[in-house]
């Protein structure tokens, strides 16, 4: 180890601590640092060595040297389409963990269309929308300090971090991530998106080998996983998405049998040609005219899994319900059922175990669409609602 390390660059020290180091190995660095007024920092490092702490524990101590929590707040509830002006940035003190609580430093969080429903007030499970609070999201991060025996500093966790750099949680709100697993997987296939795809398709849609499965918003965070799981279950899969480039991703990269661009002027005819034998299972992420088109392609005894209504979230004047309800449901004996992923909470680990095997074997691909920095989050959300993402949109924090 040689050269001068700044207080905010503890990589070399962490490596020494993990290998392990001795105080003598750090003497040259300490001498140089002290000459520049940094002696306090390296005294801490030497004390860490005395205590025999690992590089992971040092990282937790280093994070505690930060002085503020950066946040994105909901400044106003949107009227019409969401705008970046509906958000504002704020800083405040880093919160402290109380009894049984855990302080987490966020490393990344997901942006999902469903959180727009919360701002609209159409997601009753999310409570009434309100301004002046941190924008909500699921994120992954590292435990900085813990007053719970279930977590230790340095643990990687999944939890409701929101759009902010630090957050405090009750232990039951967090899930520990195995050190051998990339935490970002828990924002995609092993997180809420993947669990929604898994249970919505397999429990609600119940595809059988040879069935035709149609999925809308098929290039989105949930849809691209739904289609692949349907293929794993030996179904024929047709995706609907908003662009020819996305269609190519579905068929060339993810193995969908067909993909249809709903923005094409010939959408209904193209959908008919892509589903010559009708549709047995429709996984609905959009509502609106795509749901209406799917209803007329459904076979007798078909199943519709109602997951989301993304076409109706970013507006003050949603479309009326599609034609054919309840008439088509009755005549074709179609089952149309809504669900929330929380209905299956007791089975999350079983689903994660199976999807983890699919990921490791290459049978399932989890696409991510990443932006960097807290400042990018509002614009990334607006862009997502306009169909700008492919896969799960993730914001990584430095």
C-alpha positions as CSV (number, residue, x, y, z in Angstrom):
1,X,0.0,0.0,0.0
2,X,1.5,3.3,-1.0
3,X,0.7,6.9,-1.8
4,X,-1.7,9.3,-0.1
5,X,-5.4,8.3,0.3
6,X,-8.0,11.0,0.9
7,X,-10.4,10.6,3.8
8,X,-13.2,9.9,1.3
9,X,-11.2,7.1,-0.4
10,X,-10.8,4.2,2.0
11,X,-10.6,1.5,-0.6
12,X,-6.9,0.7,0.0
13,X,-7.4,0.7,3.8
14,X,-10.4,-1.6,3.5
15,X,-8.3,-4.0,1.5
16,X,-5.6,-4.0,4.1
17,X,-8.1,-4.5,6.9
18,X,-9.6,-7.5,5.1
19,X,-6.2,-9.1,4.4
20,X,-5.4,-8.3,7.4
21,X,-3.1,-5.4,7.9
22,X,-0.9,-4.3,10.8
23,X,-0.5,-0.8,12.3
24,X,3.1,-0.8,10.9
25,X,1.8,-1.2,7.4
26,X,-0.2,2.0,7.7
27,X,2.5,4.1,9.4
28,X,3.7,5.8,6.1
29,X,0.1,6.7,5.2
30,X,-0.6,8.0,8.7
31,X,2.5,10.1,8.6
32,X,1.6,11.7,5.2
33,X,-2.0,12.2,6.3
34,X,-1.1,13.8,9.6
35,X,1.0,16.4,7.8
36,X,-2.1,17.5,5.9
37,X,-4.3,17.7,8.9
38,X,-6.0,14.4,8.5
39,X,-4.6,12.7,11.6
40,X,-8.0,12.2,13.2
41,X,-9.2,10.1,10.3
42,X,-6.2,7.7,10.4
43,X,-6.3,7.5,14.2
44,X,-9.8,6.0,13.7
45,X,-8.3,3.6,11.1
46,X,-5.6,2.5,13.5
47,X,-8.2,2.0,16.2
48,X,-10.2,-0.1,13.8
49,X,-7.1,-2.2,13.3
50,X,-6.7,-2.6,17.1
51,X,-10.3,-3.8,17.3
52,X,-9.7,-6.3,14.5
53,X,-12.6,-5.0,12.4
54,X,-13.0,-6.0,8.8
55,X,-13.1,-3.7,5.7
56,X,-16.9,-4.1,5.7
57,X,-17.2,-2.7,9.2
58,X,-14.8,0.1,8.3
59,X,-17.1,1.0,5.4
60,X,-20.0,1.3,7.9
61,X,-17.9,3.6,10.1
62,X,-16.9,5.7,7.0
63,X,-20.5,6.2,6.0
64,X,-21.2,7.6,9.5
65,X,-18.8,10.5,8.7
66,X,-21.5,11.8,6.2
67,X,-23.3,14.8,7.6
68,X,-26.6,15.1,5.7
69,X,-29.4,13.1,4.1
70,X,-30.3,14.1,0.6
71,X,-33.9,13.6,-0.4
72,X,-36.4,14.1,-3.2
73,X,-39.7,15.3,-1.9
74,X,-43.2,15.4,-3.5
75,X,-43.5,19.2,-3.8
76,X,-47.1,19.1,-5.2
77,X,-49.5,16.5,-6.4
78,X,-49.7,16.4,-10.2
79,X,-52.6,17.9,-12.1
80,X,-52.7,16.0,-15.4
81,X,-49.3,14.6,-16.4
82,X,-46.5,14.2,-13.9
83,X,-43.7,16.8,-14.2
84,X,-40.3,17.2,-12.7
85,X,-41.7,20.4,-11.2
86,X,-43.8,18.2,-8.9
87,X,-40.6,17.4,-7.0
88,X,-38.1,19.3,-5.0
89,X,-34.7,18.5,-3.5
90,X,-34.0,18.8,0.2
91,X,-31.3,18.0,2.7
92,X,-31.5,17.3,6.3
93,X,-29.7,15.5,9.1
94,X,-29.1,11.8,8.8
95,X,-31.8,10.0,10.9
96,X,-30.8,7.9,13.9
97,X,-32.0,4.4,14.4
98,X,-34.1,3.9,17.5
99,X,-34.8,0.8,19.5
100,X,-35.1,-2.2,17.2
101,X,-34.4,0.0,14.2
102,X,-31.8,0.0,11.4
103,X,-30.1,2.8,9.5
104,X,-29.6,2.1,5.8
105,X,-27.5,4.0,3.2
106,X,-29.2,3.6,-0.2
107,X,-27.2,2.3,-3.1
108,X,-30.0,2.0,-5.7
109,X,-33.8,2.2,-5.9
110,X,-36.3,1.2,-8.5
111,X,-38.7,3.6,-10.3
112,X,-42.0,1.9,-11.1
113,X,-45.2,3.0,-12.8
114,X,-47.3,1.8,-9.9
115,X,-46.0,4.6,-7.7
116,X,-47.7,7.0,-10.1
117,X,-51.1,5.5,-9.0
118,X,-50.2,6.4,-5.5
119,X,-49.8,10.0,-6.5
120,X,-53.2,9.8,-8.2
121,X,-54.9,8.3,-5.3
122,X,-56.1,5.3,-7.3
123,X,-53.9,2.8,-5.3
124,X,-56.0,2.5,-2.1
125,X,-53.4,0.2,-0.5
126,X,-50.9,3.1,-0.7
127,X,-53.0,5.5,1.4
128,X,-54.1,9.0,0.5
129,X,-51.6,10.9,-1.7
130,X,-49.9,13.8,0.0
131,X,-47.2,16.4,-0.7
132,X,-44.2,17.3,1.4
133,X,-43.0,13.8,2.0
134,X,-40.2,11.7,0.5
135,X,-41.1,10.0,-2.8
136,X,-41.6,6.3,-2.1
137,X,-39.8,3.4,-3.7
138,X,-38.2,0.1,-3.0
139,X,-34.4,0.2,-2.8
140,X,-31.3,-1.7,-1.8
141,X,-28.6,-0.5,0.5
142,X,-26.0,-1.2,3.2
143,X,-26.7,-1.2,6.9
144,X,-24.8,1.7,8.6
145,X,-25.9,1.1,12.2
146,X,-28.3,-1.4,13.7
147,X,-30.2,-1.7,17.0
148,X,-31.6,-5.0,15.9
149,X,-30.0,-8.4,16.4
150,X,-31.2,-9.4,12.9
151,X,-28.9,-7.0,11.1
152,X,-25.2,-6.0,11.4
153,X,-23.4,-3.0,9.8
154,X,-22.3,-3.9,6.3
155,X,-25.3,-6.2,5.6
156,X,-26.9,-5.6,2.2
157,X,-30.7,-5.2,2.5
158,X,-33.9,-4.6,0.5
159,X,-36.5,-2.2,1.9
160,X,-38.8,0.8,1.3
161,X,-35.9,3.3,1.1
162,X,-37.7,6.0,-0.9
163,X,-35.8,8.6,-3.0
164,X,-33.2,9.5,-0.4
165,X,-29.6,8.6,0.6
166,X,-30.4,7.4,4.2
167,X,-33.5,5.9,5.8
168,X,-34.4,4.2,9.1
169,X,-36.6,1.1,9.2
170,X,-38.0,-1.4,11.6
171,X,-36.3,-4.7,11.3
172,X,-39.4,-6.4,9.9
173,X,-39.4,-3.9,7.0
174,X,-36.1,-5.1,5.7
175,X,-35.0,-8.3,3.9
176,X,-31.3,-9.4,4.1
177,X,-29.7,-10.0,0.8
178,X,-27.3,-12.9,0.5
179,X,-23.7,-11.7,0.1
180,X,-23.2,-13.8,-3.0
181,X,-26.2,-12.2,-4.8
182,X,-26.0,-8.9,-6.7
183,X,-28.4,-6.6,-4.7
184,X,-29.8,-5.1,-7.9
185,X,-31.4,-8.5,-8.6
186,X,-33.7,-7.6,-5.7
187,X,-35.0,-4.6,-7.6
188,X,-35.8,-6.7,-10.7
189,X,-36.5,-10.4,-11.0
190,X,-36.1,-11.2,-7.2
191,X,-37.9,-8.1,-6.1
192,X,-41.5,-6.8,-6.3
193,X,-41.5,-6.8,-10.1
194,X,-40.4,-10.4,-10.5
195,X,-42.7,-11.6,-7.7
196,X,-45.6,-9.7,-9.4
197,X,-44.8,-11.4,-12.7
198,X,-44.4,-14.8,-11.1
199,X,-47.6,-14.9,-9.0
200,X,-49.8,-13.0,-11.4
201,X,-49.0,-15.3,-14.2
202,X,-48.8,-18.6,-12.5
203,X,-51.5,-18.2,-9.8
204,X,-53.9,-15.9,-11.6
205,X,-53.3,-16.6,-15.2
206,X,-52.5,-20.3,-14.8
207,X,-51.0,-21.0,-18.2
208,X,-51.0,-24.5,-19.6
209,X,-48.5,-25.9,-22.1
210,X,-49.5,-24.8,-25.6
211,X,-51.6,-21.9,-24.4
212,X,-51.3,-18.5,-26.0
213,X,-50.3,-15.9,-23.4
214,X,-50.6,-12.2,-24.2
215,X,-48.9,-9.6,-22.1
216,X,-49.2,-5.8,-22.4
217,X,-46.4,-3.3,-21.4
218,X,-44.3,-6.4,-22.4
219,X,-41.0,-4.5,-22.4
220,X,-41.6,-3.0,-19.0
221,X,-40.4,-4.1,-15.5
222,X,-43.0,-6.7,-15.0
223,X,-44.0,-7.6,-18.5
224,X,-40.7,-8.7,-19.8
225,X,-40.5,-11.2,-17.0
226,X,-44.1,-12.4,-17.5
227,X,-43.4,-13.4,-21.1
228,X,-40.2,-15.3,-20.2
229,X,-41.9,-17.2,-17.4
230,X,-44.7,-18.1,-19.8
231,X,-42.1,-19.5,-22.2
232,X,-40.5,-21.5,-19.4
233,X,-44.0,-23.0,-18.9
234,X,-44.2,-24.0,-22.6
235,X,-46.7,-21.4,-23.6
236,X,-46.8,-19.4,-26.9
237,X,-46.1,-15.7,-25.9
238,X,-47.3,-12.5,-27.6
239,X,-46.1,-9.2,-26.2
240,X,-47.6,-5.8,-26.8
241,X,-45.3,-2.7,-26.4
242,X,-44.8,0.8,-27.6
243,X,-42.1,0.7,-30.2
244,X,-40.5,-1.4,-32.9
245,X,-37.1,-1.4,-31.1
246,X,-38.8,-2.9,-28.0
247,X,-40.6,-5.5,-30.2
248,X,-37.2,-6.6,-31.5
249,X,-35.9,-6.9,-27.9
250,X,-38.8,-9.1,-27.0
251,X,-38.5,-11.5,-29.9
252,X,-34.7,-11.5,-30.5
253,X,-33.4,-11.2,-27.0
254,X,-36.1,-12.6,-24.7
255,X,-37.7,-15.4,-26.8
256,X,-41.2,-14.0,-27.3
257,X,-42.9,-15.7,-30.2
258,X,-44.4,-12.4,-31.5
259,X,-44.6,-8.8,-30.5
260,X,-47.0,-6.0,-31.6
261,X,-46.5,-2.3,-31.5
262,X,-49.7,-0.7,-30.1
263,X,-48.7,2.6,-31.6
264,X,-49.0,1.1,-35.1
265,X,-52.0,2.3,-37.0
266,X,-52.8,-1.3,-37.8
267,X,-52.6,-2.5,-34.2
268,X,-55.8,-4.4,-34.1
269,X,-55.1,-6.3,-37.3
270,X,-51.5,-7.0,-36.3
271,X,-52.7,-8.4,-32.9
272,X,-55.2,-10.6,-34.8
273,X,-52.4,-11.9,-37.0
274,X,-50.2,-12.5,-34.0
275,X,-52.9,-14.5,-32.2
276,X,-54.4,-16.7,-34.9
277,X,-55.7,-19.2,-32.3
278,X,-56.9,-16.6,-29.9
279,X,-55.6,-15.8,-26.4
280,X,-55.9,-18.1,-23.4
281,X,-54.2,-15.9,-20.8
282,X,-53.9,-12.1,-20.9
283,X,-51.7,-10.4,-18.4
284,X,-52.9,-6.8,-18.3
285,X,-50.5,-4.1,-17.2
286,X,-52.2,-1.2,-19.1
287,X,-56.0,-1.3,-19.2
288,X,-57.4,1.1,-21.8
289,X,-57.8,0.2,-25.5
290,X,-55.2,-2.6,-25.3
291,X,-57.4,-4.4,-22.7
292,X,-60.4,-3.7,-25.0
293,X,-58.5,-5.3,-27.9
294,X,-57.5,-8.3,-25.8
295,X,-61.0,-9.0,-24.7
296,X,-62.1,-9.6,-28.3
297,X,-59.2,-12.1,-28.8
298,X,-59.9,-14.1,-25.7
299,X,-60.8,-17.8,-26.1
300,X,-63.7,-19.5,-24.2
301,X,-62.5,-20.2,-20.6
302,X,-59.7,-17.6,-20.9
303,X,-58.1,-16.0,-17.9
304,X,-57.2,-12.3,-17.5
305,X,-54.8,-11.3,-14.7
306,X,-55.3,-7.6,-13.9
307,X,-52.0,-6.3,-12.7
308,X,-52.0,-2.6,-13.5
309,X,-53.5,0.2,-15.5
310,X,-50.5,2.2,-16.6
311,X,-52.3,3.9,-19.5
312,X,-54.6,5.5,-16.9
313,X,-52.1,6.6,-14.3
314,X,-50.6,9.7,-15.7
315,X,-53.8,11.7,-16.4
316,X,-56.7,13.4,-14.7
317,X,-59.2,12.0,-17.2
318,X,-58.8,8.3,-17.6
319,X,-60.5,6.5,-20.4
320,X,-63.9,4.8,-19.7
321,X,-63.8,1.0,-19.2
322,X,-63.6,-1.2,-22.4
323,X,-66.5,-2.4,-24.3
324,X,-67.5,-6.0,-23.9
325,X,-67.7,-6.1,-20.1
326,X,-69.6,-8.0,-18.8
327,X,-71.0,-9.4,-22.0
328,X,-67.9,-11.0,-23.4
329,X,-67.0,-12.3,-19.9
330,X,-70.3,-14.1,-19.7
331,X,-70.5,-15.4,-23.3
332,X,-66.9,-16.7,-23.3
333,X,-66.9,-17.7,-19.6
334,X,-63.8,-15.6,-19.1
335,X,-62.3,-15.2,-15.6
336,X,-61.0,-11.7,-15.0
337,X,-59.2,-11.2,-11.6
338,X,-57.2,-8.5,-10.0
339,X,-54.4,-9.2,-7.5
340,X,-51.7,-7.5,-5.4
341,X,-48.4,-9.2,-4.9
342,X,-48.7,-8.8,-1.1
343,X,-51.4,-11.5,-1.3
344,X,-48.6,-14.0,-1.7
345,X,-46.1,-12.6,0.8
346,X,-45.8,-16.0,2.7
347,X,-44.5,-17.6,-0.5
348,X,-41.9,-15.0,-1.6
349,X,-38.9,-17.1,-0.8
350,X,-40.2,-20.1,-2.8
351,X,-40.7,-17.8,-5.8
352,X,-37.2,-16.2,-5.4
353,X,-35.6,-19.6,-5.1
354,X,-37.1,-20.8,-8.4
355,X,-36.5,-17.5,-10.3
356,X,-32.9,-17.5,-8.9
357,X,-32.4,-20.9,-10.6
358,X,-33.8,-19.6,-13.8
359,X,-31.6,-16.6,-13.7
360,X,-28.5,-18.7,-13.0
361,X,-29.3,-21.1,-15.8
362,X,-29.9,-18.3,-18.3
363,X,-33.5,-19.3,-18.9
364,X,-34.6,-15.9,-17.4
365,X,-33.1,-12.6,-18.2
366,X,-33.7,-9.5,-16.0
367,X,-33.3,-6.3,-18.0
368,X,-32.4,-3.1,-16.2
369,X,-32.5,0.5,-17.5
370,X,-30.2,2.6,-15.3
371,X,-29.7,6.2,-14.5
372,X,-27.2,7.7,-12.1
373,X,-27.7,10.1,-9.2
374,X,-30.6,11.3,-7.1
375,X,-31.0,14.3,-9.3
376,X,-31.9,12.1,-12.2
377,X,-34.9,10.5,-10.5
378,X,-37.7,12.9,-11.3
379,X,-36.8,13.1,-15.0
380,X,-36.4,9.3,-15.2
381,X,-39.9,8.8,-13.7
382,X,-41.5,11.2,-16.2
383,X,-39.7,9.5,-19.0
384,X,-40.8,6.0,-17.8
385,X,-44.4,7.1,-17.8
386,X,-44.0,8.1,-21.5
387,X,-42.7,4.6,-22.3
388,X,-39.0,5.5,-22.3
389,X,-37.8,2.4,-20.3
390,X,-37.0,-1.2,-21.3
391,X,-37.0,-3.5,-18.3
392,X,-36.7,-2.2,-14.7
393,X,-35.7,1.4,-14.3
394,X,-33.1,1.8,-11.6
395,X,-31.5,4.9,-10.0
396,X,-28.0,4.2,-8.7
397,X,-26.6,6.5,-6.1
398,X,-22.8,7.2,-5.8
